[in-house]
Amino acid sequence: MRVLVAPDGFAGTMSAVEAASAVAEGWHRGAPHDEVVSAPLSDGGPGFVDVLHAALGGELVATTVRGPLGAPTPGAVLVAPGGATAYVESAQACGLQLVPREARDLWRSSTYGVGELVLAAADAGATTVVVGLGGSGTNDAGAGLLAALGAQPAELLEHGPRGLADLTEVDLVAARARLAGIRLVAAADVDNPLLGLRGASSVYGPQKGALPSDLPALDGALATFAQLADGRVAADAPGAGAGGGLGYALLVLGAERVAGIATVLELTGFAREVAGAGLVLTGEGAFDWQSLRGKVVHGVAAACEAYGVPCVVLAGRVDVGRREMNANGIESAYGMVDLPGGAADAMSRPLPVLAALAERVARTWSPAR
């Protein structure tokens, strides 16, 4: 049987490439006669540039940008063959993985470095810049990104949401002029608006270290910024809340929003791979309700359903019931935390534990075992 291994990264423990390698290793042990093909994926979050570079080739342009708390952070822009299109991974500059848990401060975390990555793409000569959103550790509505492009007053925009409540005006003229003639594309994995109960602060703030008592003030700071930036016109648009509001800043600059996973699947020719497979394995750290709302697992399952190929999820943990997963085109799901070592083993030894899970699943699913 031809088995296609197409996971996302497992947040905080494994990249998509590492996860695919571990699954392939385990599957070979459990079903050595199967053909295993690796196709690691991203929905626009961590791994976006690496996944596309592996599929498209092109040139990686290395640069150094500000991290979420201001420390110098290495990044790379992918310039696709031909040079007209460049791909930016926002998580390289503002990802949650860049800040140790004990140092997280959402009020001071900025997307300034993402703006620097966009500038690097423009300076490389790209006329289309695709920005992957996801995995951010910020909640500044992209104010830092805009400041890096020249928006004013920079001193209140570039240091996280703490300065946004003090704004009395926002000038985006220089930022828009800096990217004149460049087509911006925001590749997002969520459709949340910027503000309110479904907005960036309320839904994703707690995952980034915000306390419940912080949420009204965070949302208020973003609302002040949006009112001054464009009268909150873009704040209600689907995807404005992606990346802690990075989606909003890109929309204000005229960006087109696309689904991150659909973009990656198209660019990597994923449908062709699925059509030739007998089984597809996908996965991520936590298989939960968010997985079924535009993330890698959702996109892979939809592609499998279109070709009648069974889809199985291998995850750190599984929080989705069988009825719900079956309704979304997923045959079954297995969690690393359900192996004998439990959650502690899954976090401390993720690669061998995922390989062990894949080996066990192979003995159930492979006809060649």
C-alpha positions as CSV (number, residue, x, y, z in Angstrom):
1,M,0.0,0.0,0.0
2,R,1.1,3.5,-0.7
3,V,0.9,5.6,2.4
4,L,1.0,9.4,2.2
5,V,2.3,11.1,5.4
6,A,1.1,14.7,5.5
7,P,1.3,16.3,9.0
8,D,1.4,19.8,10.3
9,G,4.0,20.7,12.9
10,F,3.3,19.6,16.5
11,A,3.4,23.0,18.3
12,G,6.4,23.3,20.6
13,T,7.8,19.8,20.0
14,M,8.2,18.9,16.3
15,S,8.3,20.6,12.9
16,A,6.1,19.2,10.2
17,V,9.3,17.7,8.5
18,E,10.3,16.1,11.8
19,A,6.8,14.7,12.4
20,A,6.6,13.3,8.9
21,S,10.0,11.6,9.4
22,A,9.0,10.1,12.7
23,V,5.7,8.7,11.3
24,A,7.5,7.3,8.3
25,E,10.1,5.6,10.5
26,G,7.4,4.0,12.7
27,W,5.3,2.9,9.8
28,H,8.2,1.2,8.2
29,R,8.7,-0.8,11.4
30,G,5.1,-1.8,11.6
31,A,4.5,-2.4,7.9
32,P,7.9,-2.7,6.1
33,H,6.3,-3.7,2.8
34,D,4.3,-0.5,2.4
35,E,5.6,2.5,0.3
36,V,5.7,5.6,2.5
37,V,5.8,9.1,0.9
38,S,6.3,12.2,3.1
39,A,4.5,15.4,2.3
40,P,4.8,17.7,5.4
41,L,2.4,20.6,5.4
42,S,1.6,24.0,6.9
43,D,-1.5,26.2,7.0
44,G,0.5,29.4,7.1
45,G,1.9,29.0,10.5
46,P,5.3,27.6,11.6
47,G,6.9,25.6,8.8
48,F,5.2,27.6,6.0
49,V,8.5,28.6,4.3
50,D,10.2,25.3,4.8
51,V,7.3,23.3,3.3
52,L,7.0,25.6,0.3
53,H,10.8,25.6,-0.3
54,A,10.8,21.8,-0.3
55,A,8.0,21.8,-2.9
56,L,8.8,24.8,-5.1
57,G,12.5,25.3,-4.8
58,G,13.6,28.9,-5.1
59,E,15.9,31.0,-3.1
60,L,15.9,31.5,0.7
61,V,16.9,35.1,1.5
62,A,18.3,35.2,5.1
63,T,17.7,38.2,7.2
64,T,17.6,39.2,10.9
65,V,14.5,40.9,12.3
66,R,13.1,41.9,15.7
67,G,11.5,39.1,17.6
68,P,8.2,39.7,19.5
69,L,10.0,41.2,22.5
70,G,12.7,43.0,20.5
71,A,15.6,40.5,20.5
72,P,17.3,39.9,17.1
73,T,15.8,36.9,15.5
74,P,16.9,35.0,12.3
75,G,14.4,34.7,9.5
76,A,14.2,33.8,5.8
77,V,12.0,34.9,3.0
78,L,11.4,32.4,0.2
79,V,11.7,33.9,-3.3
80,A,10.0,31.5,-5.7
81,P,11.6,30.5,-9.0
82,G,11.2,33.5,-11.4
83,G,11.5,36.0,-8.6
84,A,8.0,37.5,-8.8
85,T,6.5,35.9,-5.7
86,A,7.9,35.7,-2.2
87,Y,6.6,33.9,0.8
88,V,6.9,35.2,4.4
89,E,6.3,33.1,7.5
90,S,5.1,35.5,10.2
91,A,5.8,33.0,13.0
92,Q,9.5,33.4,12.3
93,A,9.3,36.9,13.7
94,C,6.5,36.8,16.2
95,G,5.8,33.2,16.9
96,L,4.8,32.0,20.3
97,Q,7.7,29.5,20.2
98,L,10.1,32.5,20.3
99,V,9.2,33.5,23.8
100,P,9.7,31.2,26.8
101,R,6.5,30.6,28.8
102,E,7.9,32.5,31.8
103,A,8.8,35.5,29.7
104,R,5.5,35.9,27.8
105,D,4.0,39.4,28.0
106,L,1.3,40.0,25.4
107,W,1.1,43.7,26.2
108,R,4.7,44.2,25.0
109,S,4.8,41.6,22.2
110,S,5.1,43.2,18.7
111,T,4.8,42.2,15.0
112,Y,7.5,44.7,14.0
113,G,9.7,41.9,12.7
114,V,7.0,40.7,10.4
115,G,7.0,44.1,8.7
116,E,10.8,43.7,8.3
117,L,10.3,40.3,6.6
118,V,7.8,41.9,4.2
119,L,10.3,44.6,3.5
120,A,13.0,42.0,2.8
121,A,10.6,40.3,0.3
122,A,10.0,43.7,-1.4
123,D,13.7,44.5,-1.5
124,A,14.3,41.1,-3.1
125,G,12.2,42.3,-6.0
126,A,9.0,40.4,-5.4
127,T,5.8,41.9,-6.8
128,T,3.6,39.5,-4.9
129,V,4.2,38.8,-1.2
130,V,2.3,36.0,0.5
131,V,2.3,36.3,4.3
132,G,1.5,33.1,6.2
133,L,-0.3,33.8,9.4
134,G,-0.5,31.4,12.3
135,G,1.3,30.4,15.5
136,S,1.8,34.0,16.6
137,G,2.6,35.1,20.1
138,T,1.3,38.6,19.6
139,N,-1.9,40.5,19.8
140,D,-1.2,44.0,18.4
141,A,-3.5,44.0,15.4
142,G,-0.3,44.2,13.2
143,A,0.5,47.7,14.5
144,G,4.2,46.7,14.7
145,L,4.2,45.5,11.1
146,L,2.7,48.8,10.0
147,A,5.3,50.7,12.1
148,A,8.2,48.8,10.4
149,L,6.7,49.9,7.0
150,G,6.7,53.6,8.1
151,A,3.3,54.1,9.9
152,Q,3.2,56.8,12.5
153,P,3.4,57.4,15.4
154,A,5.9,54.6,15.5
155,E,6.7,55.0,19.2
156,L,3.2,53.9,20.1
157,L,2.8,51.3,17.3
158,E,5.9,49.2,17.5
159,H,6.0,48.0,21.1
160,G,2.8,45.8,21.4
161,P,-0.7,46.8,22.4
162,R,0.3,48.7,25.5
163,G,0.8,51.8,23.4
164,L,-2.4,51.5,21.3
165,A,-4.8,52.8,23.9
166,D,-2.9,56.1,24.0
167,L,-3.2,56.8,20.2
168,T,-4.9,59.9,19.0
169,E,-4.1,59.5,15.4
170,V,-2.6,56.9,13.0
171,D,-0.9,57.8,9.7
172,L,-0.6,54.9,7.2
173,V,0.5,57.0,4.2
174,A,4.2,56.0,4.3
175,A,3.4,52.3,4.9
176,R,1.1,52.2,1.9
177,A,3.6,54.1,-0.3
178,R,6.4,51.7,0.7
179,L,4.5,48.7,-0.8
180,A,3.0,50.6,-3.7
181,G,2.8,48.2,-6.7
182,I,3.1,45.1,-4.6
183,R,0.3,42.6,-4.3
184,L,-0.2,41.4,-0.7
185,V,-1.8,38.1,0.1
186,A,-2.7,37.0,3.7
187,A,-2.7,33.2,4.0
188,A,-4.7,32.6,7.2
189,D,-6.0,29.5,8.9
190,V,-8.9,31.2,10.7
191,D,-11.8,33.5,9.8
192,N,-12.2,35.4,13.1
193,P,-12.8,39.2,13.0
194,L,-10.4,41.5,14.9
195,L,-12.7,42.5,17.8
196,G,-15.4,41.2,20.1
197,L,-16.2,37.7,21.4
198,R,-14.8,36.0,18.3
199,G,-12.0,38.4,18.0
200,A,-8.2,38.0,18.4
201,S,-8.0,39.0,22.0
202,S,-11.0,37.0,23.3
203,V,-10.4,33.7,21.4
204,Y,-6.6,33.5,21.1
205,G,-5.3,35.8,23.9
206,P,-5.6,33.2,26.6
207,Q,-3.5,30.8,24.5
208,K,-0.7,33.4,24.5
209,G,-0.6,34.1,28.2
210,A,-3.3,36.7,28.6
211,L,-5.3,36.6,31.8
212,P,-9.1,36.8,31.7
213,S,-8.8,40.3,33.3
214,D,-6.6,41.4,30.4
215,L,-9.1,40.7,27.7
216,P,-11.4,43.7,27.8
217,A,-8.4,46.1,27.9
218,L,-6.6,44.3,25.1
219,D,-9.8,44.3,22.9
220,G,-10.3,48.0,23.7
221,A,-6.7,48.9,22.7
222,L,-7.2,47.1,19.4
223,A,-10.5,48.9,18.9
224,T,-8.9,52.3,19.4
225,F,-6.2,51.5,16.9
226,A,-8.7,50.2,14.3
227,Q,-10.9,53.2,14.7
228,L,-8.0,55.6,14.0
229,A,-6.4,53.4,11.3
230,D,-9.4,52.9,9.0
231,G,-12.6,53.5,11.0
232,R,-12.8,49.8,11.8
233,V,-13.9,49.0,8.2
234,A,-11.5,46.0,8.0
235,A,-12.0,44.9,11.6
236,D,-15.1,42.9,10.9
237,A,-13.7,41.2,7.8
238,P,-13.1,37.4,8.0
239,G,-9.5,36.7,8.9
240,A,-8.9,40.2,10.4
241,G,-8.2,38.5,13.8
242,A,-5.7,36.0,12.4
243,G,-2.2,36.1,13.8
244,G,-3.3,38.3,16.7
245,G,-4.7,40.8,14.3
246,L,-1.9,40.6,11.7
247,G,-4.7,39.8,9.2
248,Y,-6.2,43.2,10.0
249,A,-3.1,45.2,9.3
250,L,-2.6,43.3,5.9
251,L,-6.2,44.0,5.0
252,V,-5.8,47.7,5.7
253,L,-2.9,47.6,3.3
254,G,-5.1,46.1,0.6
255,A,-4.2,42.5,1.0
256,E,-6.3,39.7,-0.4
257,R,-7.1,36.9,2.1
258,V,-6.8,33.3,1.1
259,A,-7.1,30.0,3.1
260,G,-3.6,29.0,4.2
261,I,-4.0,25.3,3.9
262,A,-5.7,25.5,0.5
263,T,-2.8,27.6,-0.8
264,V,-0.2,25.2,0.4
265,L,-2.1,22.1,-0.9
266,E,-2.4,23.8,-4.3
267,L,1.3,24.9,-4.5
268,T,2.5,21.5,-3.4
269,G,0.4,19.5,-5.8
270,F,-1.2,17.6,-2.9
271,A,-4.2,16.4,-4.9
272,R,-2.0,14.3,-7.2
273,E,-0.3,12.7,-4.2
274,V,-3.7,11.8,-2.6
275,A,-5.0,10.4,-5.8
276,G,-2.2,7.8,-5.9
277,A,-2.4,6.9,-2.2
278,G,-4.2,4.0,-0.4
279,L,-4.1,5.8,2.9
280,V,-3.3,9.3,4.1
281,L,-1.9,10.1,7.6
282,T,-2.1,13.6,8.9
283,G,-1.8,15.2,12.3
284,E,-0.8,18.0,14.7
285,G,-0.2,18.5,18.4
286,A,-3.8,18.8,19.5
287,F,-6.6,17.4,17.4
288,D,-9.5,19.5,18.6
289,W,-12.3,21.7,17.4
290,Q,-9.9,24.2,15.8
291,S,-8.4,21.5,13.7
292,L,-11.7,21.3,11.8
293,R,-11.8,25.0,11.0
294,G,-9.4,25.6,8.2
295,K,-6.2,24.0,9.6
296,V,-4.0,21.3,8.0
297,V,-6.1,18.3,9.2
298,H,-9.3,19.8,7.8
299,G,-7.7,20.5,4.4
300,V,-6.1,17.0,4.2
301,A,-9.4,15.3,5.1
302,A,-11.3,17.3,2.5
303,A,-8.8,16.3,-0.2
304,C,-9.0,12.6,0.9
305,E,-12.8,12.7,0.8
306,A,-12.7,14.1,-2.7
307,Y,-10.7,11.1,-3.9
308,G,-12.2,8.4,-1.7
309,V,-9.0,7.8,0.2
310,P,-9.2,7.1,3.9
311,C,-7.7,9.7,6.2
312,V,-6.2,8.9,9.7
313,V,-5.0,11.4,12.3
314,L,-2.0,10.9,14.5
315,A,-1.8,13.7,17.1
316,G,-0.3,14.6,20.5
317,R,-3.8,14.3,21.9
318,V,-7.3,13.7,20.5
319,D,-10.2,15.9,21.7
320,V,-12.6,15.2,18.9
321,G,-15.3,12.6,19.1
322,R,-15.7,9.8,16.5
323,R,-19.0,11.1,15.2
324,E,-17.5,14.6,14.6
325,M,-14.4,13.3,13.0
326,N,-16.3,10.9,10.7
327,A,-18.5,13.8,9.6
328,N,-15.4,15.6,8.5
329,G,-14.0,12.8,6.5
330,I,-11.6,11.3,9.1
331,E,-11.7,7.6,9.6
332,S,-10.0,7.4,13.0
333,A,-7.6,9.3,15.2
334,Y,-4.9,8.2,17.7
335,G,-3.1,10.2,20.4
336,M,0.5,10.0,21.7
337,V,-0.7,10.7,25.2
338,D,-2.7,7.4,25.1
339,L,0.5,5.3,24.9
340,P,1.9,3.9,28.1
341,G,4.2,6.8,28.8
342,G,1.3,9.3,28.8
343,A,1.6,13.1,28.3
344,A,5.0,13.4,30.1
345,D,6.6,10.9,27.7
346,A,4.9,12.5,24.7
347,M,6.3,16.0,25.6
348,S,9.8,14.8,26.6
349,R,10.4,12.3,23.8
350,P,8.1,13.4,21.0
351,L,9.9,11.9,18.0
352,P,10.2,8.3,19.3
353,V,6.8,8.4,20.8
354,L,5.2,9.5,17.5
355,A,7.2,6.8,15.7
356,A,5.9,4.2,18.2
357,L,2.3,5.4,17.7
358,A,2.7,5.2,13.9
359,E,4.1,1.6,14.3
360,R,1.1,0.6,16.3
361,V,-1.3,2.2,13.8
362,A,0.4,0.5,10.9
363,R,-0.3,-2.9,12.4
364,T,-4.0,-2.0,12.4
365,W,-4.3,-0.3,9.0
366,S,-1.8,-1.9,6.7
367,P,-2.9,-4.9,4.6
368,A,0.8,-5.8,4.2
369,R,1.6,-6.2,7.9
